[in-house]
Amino acid sequence: MSIGRQEYRAALKAAEGQCQCRHDRPGSCRGQHRHTGPSCYAHADDPEGPLLLAALDPDTTDRDAARLSVAGLLVLCRACWTRRRIRADDAREARAEAALTAAQLALDLDL
């Protein structure tokens, strides 16, 4: 995703400089956060690295996410971003496998 410095700073300011991952919000990683449970409190100046931007909808491509406004983006720490990406990839694979199975069953019924 290619977001300019201005957009990144605007998103970080809107997030008050911390990870926006919360279990009660769309786009969360749904993981247990170390020491904080359902909410992540990682800050921009934490040693784990800079906060990352992600589209609110995890199925949005990076190319489309680069065109989103700050309202369509989440600020996430690296751990939440990674958990969220893995969950989205797993869900996408499960949907593709289910579609393939359904197509194979439809072919078997035609015989």
C-alpha positions in Angstrom: 0.0 0.0 0.0 1.4 3.4 -0.9 0.1 6.1 1.4 1.7 9.5 1.6 3.3 10.9 4.7 0.5 13.4 5.2 -2.2 10.7 5.1 -0.2 8.5 7.4 0.2 11.3 9.9 -3.5 12.2 9.7 -4.5 8.5 10.4 -2.1 8.3 13.3 -3.4 11.5 14.7 -7.0 10.3 14.4 -6.0 7.1 16.2 -4.3 9.2 18.9 -1.0 7.5 18.2 -2.1 4.0 19.2 -3.2 0.7 17.6 -7.0 0.8 16.9 -7.5 -3.0 17.3 -10.5 -3.6 19.6 -12.7 -6.8 19.6 -15.8 -4.7 19.5 -14.8 -2.9 16.3 -14.8 -4.0 12.7 -11.4 -5.0 11.3 -9.9 -6.2 14.6 -7.4 -9.1 14.7 -9.7 -11.0 17.1 -6.5 -12.1 19.0 -5.8 -11.9 22.7 -3.5 -9.0 23.2 -0.6 -9.4 25.6 -1.5 -8.0 29.0 -4.6 -6.1 27.7 -7.1 -8.8 26.6 -9.5 -7.6 23.9 -7.9 -4.3 23.2 -4.5 -3.4 22.0 -2.7 -0.4 23.4 0.5 -0.4 21.3 1.8 3.1 20.7 3.6 4.7 17.8 6.8 5.0 19.8 6.8 1.4 21.1 10.0 -0.6 20.3 8.1 -3.2 18.2 8.2 -0.8 15.3 6.0 1.7 13.6 2.2 1.4 13.4 0.9 0.2 10.1 -2.2 1.2 8.1 -4.8 -1.3 6.9 -8.1 -1.0 5.2 -11.1 -1.4 7.6 -12.3 -4.3 5.4 -9.5 -7.0 5.5 -10.6 -8.2 2.0 -9.7 -4.8 0.4 -6.7 -5.1 -1.8 -3.6 -3.0 -1.0 -4.1 -1.1 -4.3 -7.7 -0.1 -3.3 -6.7 0.6 0.3 -4.2 3.2 -1.0 -7.1 5.2 -2.3 -9.2 5.2 0.9 -9.7 8.2 3.2 -8.6 8.1 6.8 -12.1 7.0 7.8 -11.6 3.8 5.8 -8.3 2.9 7.4 -7.2 1.4 10.7 -3.9 2.0 12.4 -2.6 -1.3 13.7 0.6 -2.5 15.4 2.6 -5.1 13.6 1.3 -8.0 15.7 -2.4 -7.1 15.1 -1.8 -6.4 11.4 -0.1 -9.9 11.0 -2.9 -11.7 12.9 -5.5 -9.9 10.9 -3.8 -10.7 7.6 -3.4 -14.4 8.5 -7.1 -14.6 9.5 -8.2 -12.9 6.3 -6.0 -15.2 4.2 -7.4 -18.3 6.0 -11.0 -17.1 5.5 -10.3 -16.4 1.8 -8.8 -19.9 1.4 -11.8 -21.5 3.1 -14.2 -19.7 0.8 -12.3 -20.8 -2.2 -12.2 -24.4 -1.0 -15.9 -24.3 -0.3 -16.6 -22.9 -3.8 -14.4 -25.6 -5.4 -16.1 -28.4 -3.4 -19.5 -27.0 -4.4 -18.5 -26.9 -8.1 -17.1 -30.5 -7.9 -20.3 -31.7 -6.3 -22.4 -30.0 -9.0 -20.3 -31.8 -11.7 -20.7 -35.1 -9.9 -24.5 -34.6 -9.9 -24.5 -34.0 -13.6 -23.0 -37.4 -14.4 
